């Protein structure tokens, strides 16, 4: 029975291993069992527990593997979705219409495939994918970046491809994929062989790929082909450089083994942008085409040019294989056999070939994405805040309802009015210039008035004589005084008007500045012009009122009261005696002195009296003119600058409100771009939030 039981469980050959394991697993033995005799009961129990442990370990290992694969697929898939959203919403890191907007594309980890023409770049990509799908030909074939997103699907499923620009079309014939790449390139660049930074997005789903995203860039060239401008050489290099110089870009530098590595375009460029080699993976193609008796071990083993990561050798299909349409899976097998059987590269075979390269890149990309997720998330949140703030400044779209439009117009007018008043009241600069007019310009203008010339003896005599007419004055020349004062006060009119005009200029400038500083108003150039016109018309009315008031202040001082004449000195000036002229009186022969009331001293006395009066009036006008200007211009501008405009608006038809709210086309376009970019960043944030990755 014991022997049969052993045969039943098939454990008799395991006796020696039983003894080896018993010490380790003695705790599994049932209590009271015989652990020293190798009994059947113990063996059955021991091995049942052993197999259970093995199954649990295998399940745990499979679960960890699935989690790792899910993590890799989730992270790379996350970047794929964000990249597709970037392109769909105009963010491809290549300038263009979103050049002055924050870019998310440039912060995403990517693998850029770089190589010169005929370096085997296209063959490497096709070998990684396992399909013929890239356009071939002479000259520059790749003229737009191709974002190639590979998705691993279940074994036995059929391969297919999808383009971002054809979301509802699934391609199972990869010859049609090749044709669509060429056609889509021509749609943007035309048939003239120009290049464009706008990428094409191609997703390939296959059980024969790993989850990976590559960006195939135009091949570096030294000569423009027929039909291309000479600048295309530099244009291509600048485009490639714009990708590889970004710190988040992983460079896949493709170099042919049958050329000196020192002349490799890809290595030369990667060395410029990544001198330490920490972002560069070197790929050596065409190993099978090297001269007989030579090999590329110096490069592959890092002696010729060392990078942070090992070089990977690739053997592509020959032209004959391509012509015979040799299956890519078969080509992969031939590549594996080449390395395993090569006397030069057999010791490196496990780390050579397109299959190894794809796995290596996939694992590295996943690690980079995982490391960069926190910084990308921080950038996204920061940019969302900035875009929302800018959109708040730009404002929402105008409502279609006339009532809402009228409300918007009035709110914008009030916003402008607040800014204008802040300028006047000192909250913003500009209002102080009005005080400068009163405190500096007006007094300076008064000081420059030519009263010295006007009140000269010759001019006073002339004015008084003209005022007397044919009957000279007997005591005080009343009419002469009046004319001298009136004409003298007229000199004040110039500075008074200049003060009114200077304040008017300041107010007009403040209107212009206030319109520009009213943020919500910037979107509406038509309304800006209407407000500016209405405000300037109001200021013109205020100026006329201010001018009239200031001139009246001057004119009213020309009225001379009786008090003025009472205060005039009645005795002639002592310096007005006339020599030794004497007259005999009553025949007595006694002499008496007579005073010449028409001598220079007399007119100097008149000039002095008029000068005192004019000075007194001037001192008063220095205070009164500013008061008149403030009252008629500044105060009214604060109180009723847009009153006439409000009345005018109230008389408009409801259908005319929309015209006033016509937006600046540039601002309208800016809002649309900001909304699109904000949508992109929010979509990216949601994508990141939806993906769980292992820390």
Secondary structure as the mmCIF struct_conf table of DSSP 4:
data_model
#
loop_
_struct_conf.conf_type_id
_struct_conf.id
_struct_conf.beg_label_comp_id
_struct_conf.beg_label_asym_id
_struct_conf.beg_label_seq_id
_struct_conf.end_label_comp_id
_struct_conf.end_label_asym_id
_struct_conf.end_label_seq_id
HELX_RH_AL_P HELX_RH_AL_P1 UNK A 2 UNK A 9
TURN_TY1_P TURN_TY1_P1 UNK A 10 UNK A 10
HELX_RH_3T_P HELX_RH_3T_P1 UNK A 12 UNK A 14
HELX_RH_AL_P HELX_RH_AL_P2 UNK A 15 UNK A 25
HELX_RH_3T_P HELX_RH_3T_P2 UNK A 26 UNK A 28
BEND BEND1 UNK A 29 UNK A 29
HELX_LH_PP_P HELX_LH_PP_P1 UNK A 30 UNK A 30
TURN_TY1_P TURN_TY1_P2 UNK A 31 UNK A 32
TURN_TY1_P TURN_TY1_P3 UNK A 35 UNK A 38
HELX_RH_AL_P HELX_RH_AL_P3 UNK A 40 UNK A 88
TURN_TY1_P TURN_TY1_P4 UNK A 89 UNK A 90
BEND BEND2 UNK A 93 UNK A 94
HELX_RH_3T_P HELX_RH_3T_P3 UNK A 96 UNK A 98
TURN_TY1_P TURN_TY1_P5 UNK A 99 UNK A 100
BEND BEND3 UNK A 101 UNK A 101
BEND BEND4 UNK A 104 UNK A 104
HELX_RH_3T_P HELX_RH_3T_P4 UNK A 105 UNK A 107
BEND BEND5 UNK A 108 UNK A 108
STRN STRN1 UNK A 110 UNK A 115
STRN STRN2 UNK A 116 UNK A 116
TURN_TY1_P TURN_TY1_P6 UNK A 117 UNK A 118
BEND BEND6 UNK A 119 UNK A 120
HELX_RH_AL_P HELX_RH_AL_P4 UNK A 121 UNK A 129
TURN_TY1_P TURN_TY1_P7 UNK A 130 UNK A 130
BEND BEND7 UNK A 131 UNK A 131
BEND BEND8 UNK A 134 UNK A 134
BEND BEND9 UNK A 138 UNK A 139
STRN STRN3 UNK A 144 UNK A 152
TURN_TY1_P TURN_TY1_P8 UNK A 155 UNK A 156
HELX_LH_PP_P HELX_LH_PP_P2 UNK A 157 UNK A 159
STRN STRN4 UNK A 160 UNK A 163
TURN_TY1_P TURN_TY1_P9 UNK A 164 UNK A 165
STRN STRN5 UNK A 166 UNK A 171
HELX_RH_AL_P HELX_RH_AL_P5 UNK A 174 UNK A 189
HELX_RH_3T_P HELX_RH_3T_P5 UNK A 190 UNK A 192
TURN_TY1_P TURN_TY1_P10 UNK A 193 UNK A 193
STRN STRN6 UNK A 196 UNK A 206
TURN_TY1_P TURN_TY1_P11 UNK A 207 UNK A 208
BEND BEND10 UNK A 209 UNK A 209
BEND BEND11 UNK A 211 UNK A 211
STRN STRN7 UNK A 212 UNK A 216
HELX_LH_PP_P HELX_LH_PP_P3 UNK A 217 UNK A 219
STRN STRN8 UNK A 220 UNK A 220
BEND BEND12 UNK A 222 UNK A 223
HELX_LH_PP_P HELX_LH_PP_P4 UNK A 224 UNK A 225
TURN_TY1_P TURN_TY1_P12 UNK A 226 UNK A 227
BEND BEND13 UNK A 228 UNK A 228
TURN_TY1_P TURN_TY1_P13 UNK A 230 UNK A 231
HELX_RH_AL_P HELX_RH_AL_P6 UNK A 232 UNK A 244
TURN_TY1_P TURN_TY1_P14 UNK A 245 UNK A 245
BEND BEND14 UNK A 246 UNK A 246
TURN_TY1_P TURN_TY1_P15 UNK A 247 UNK A 248
STRN STRN9 UNK A 249 UNK A 256
TURN_TY1_P TURN_TY1_P16 UNK A 257 UNK A 258
BEND BEND15 UNK A 259 UNK A 259
HELX_RH_3T_P HELX_RH_3T_P6 UNK A 261 UNK A 263
HELX_RH_AL_P HELX_RH_AL_P7 UNK A 265 UNK A 273
TURN_TY1_P TURN_TY1_P17 UNK A 275 UNK A 276
TURN_TY1_P TURN_TY1_P18 UNK A 278 UNK A 279
STRN STRN10 UNK A 280 UNK A 285
HELX_RH_3T_P HELX_RH_3T_P7 UNK A 287 UNK A 289
BEND BEND16 UNK A 290 UNK A 290
HELX_LH_PP_P HELX_LH_PP_P5 UNK A 291 UNK A 291
TURN_TY1_P TURN_TY1_P19 UNK A 292 UNK A 293
HELX_RH_AL_P HELX_RH_AL_P8 UNK A 297 UNK A 300
TURN_TY1_P TURN_TY1_P20 UNK A 301 UNK A 302
BEND BEND17 UNK A 303 UNK A 305
BEND BEND18 UNK A 308 UNK A 309
STRN STRN11 UNK A 312 UNK A 313
HELX_LH_PP_P HELX_LH_PP_P6 UNK A 316 UNK A 318
HELX_RH_AL_P HELX_RH_AL_P9 UNK A 319 UNK A 323
TURN_TY1_P TURN_TY1_P21 UNK A 324 UNK A 325
HELX_RH_AL_P HELX_RH_AL_P10 UNK A 328 UNK A 341
TURN_TY1_P TURN_TY1_P22 UNK A 343 UNK A 345
HELX_RH_3T_P HELX_RH_3T_P8 UNK A 346 UNK A 351
BEND BEND19 UNK A 353 UNK A 353
HELX_RH_AL_P HELX_RH_AL_P11 UNK A 354 UNK A 394
HELX_LH_PP_P HELX_LH_PP_P7 UNK A 396 UNK A 399
BEND BEND20 UNK A 400 UNK A 401
HELX_RH_AL_P HELX_RH_AL_P12 UNK A 402 UNK A 425
TURN_TY1_P TURN_TY1_P23 UNK A 426 UNK A 426
BEND BEND21 UNK A 427 UNK A 428
TURN_TY1_P TURN_TY1_P24 UNK A 429 UNK A 431
HELX_RH_AL_P HELX_RH_AL_P13 UNK A 432 UNK A 436
HELX_RH_PI_P HELX_RH_PI_P1 UNK A 437 UNK A 441
HELX_RH_AL_P HELX_RH_AL_P14 UNK A 442 UNK A 447
TURN_TY1_P TURN_TY1_P25 UNK A 448 UNK A 448
BEND BEND22 UNK A 449 UNK A 449
HELX_RH_AL_P HELX_RH_AL_P15 UNK A 451 UNK A 454
TURN_TY1_P TURN_TY1_P26 UNK A 455 UNK A 455
BEND BEND23 UNK A 456 UNK A 456
HELX_RH_AL_P HELX_RH_AL_P16 UNK A 457 UNK A 468
TURN_TY1_P TURN_TY1_P27 UNK A 469 UNK A 470
BEND BEND24 UNK A 471 UNK A 471
BEND BEND25 UNK A 474 UNK A 476
HELX_RH_AL_P HELX_RH_AL_P17 UNK A 478 UNK A 489
TURN_TY1_P TURN_TY1_P28 UNK A 490 UNK A 490
HELX_RH_AL_P HELX_RH_AL_P18 UNK A 491 UNK A 517
HELX_RH_3T_P HELX_RH_3T_P9 UNK A 519 UNK A 523
HELX_RH_AL_P HELX_RH_AL_P19 UNK A 525 UNK A 556
TURN_TY1_P TURN_TY1_P29 UNK A 557 UNK A 558
HELX_LH_PP_P HELX_LH_PP_P8 UNK A 559 UNK A 561
HELX_RH_AL_P HELX_RH_AL_P20 UNK A 562 UNK A 566
TURN_TY1_P TURN_TY1_P30 UNK A 567 UNK A 567
BEND BEND26 UNK A 568 UNK A 568
BEND BEND27 UNK A 571 UNK A 571
HELX_LH_PP_P HELX_LH_PP_P9 UNK A 572 UNK A 573
HELX_RH_3T_P HELX_RH_3T_P10 UNK A 574 UNK A 576
STRN STRN12 UNK A 577 UNK A 577
TURN_TY1_P TURN_TY1_P31 UNK A 579 UNK A 580
TURN_TY1_P TURN_TY1_P32 UNK A 586 UNK A 587
BEND BEND28 UNK A 588 UNK A 588
STRN STRN13 UNK A 595 UNK A 595
TURN_TY1_P TURN_TY1_P33 UNK A 597 UNK A 598
BEND BEND29 UNK A 599 UNK A 599
HELX_RH_AL_P HELX_RH_AL_P21 UNK A 600 UNK A 629
HELX_RH_PI_P HELX_RH_PI_P2 UNK A 630 UNK A 634
HELX_RH_AL_P HELX_RH_AL_P22 UNK A 635 UNK A 640
TURN_TY1_P TURN_TY1_P34 UNK A 641 UNK A 642
HELX_RH_AL_P HELX_RH_AL_P23 UNK A 643 UNK A 650
TURN_TY1_P TURN_TY1_P35 UNK A 651 UNK A 651
BEND BEND30 UNK A 652 UNK A 652
HELX_RH_3T_P HELX_RH_3T_P11 UNK A 654 UNK A 656
HELX_RH_AL_P HELX_RH_AL_P24 UNK A 657 UNK A 660
TURN_TY1_P TURN_TY1_P36 UNK A 661 UNK A 661
HELX_LH_PP_P HELX_LH_PP_P10 UNK A 662 UNK A 664
HELX_RH_AL_P HELX_RH_AL_P25 UNK A 665 UNK A 690
#
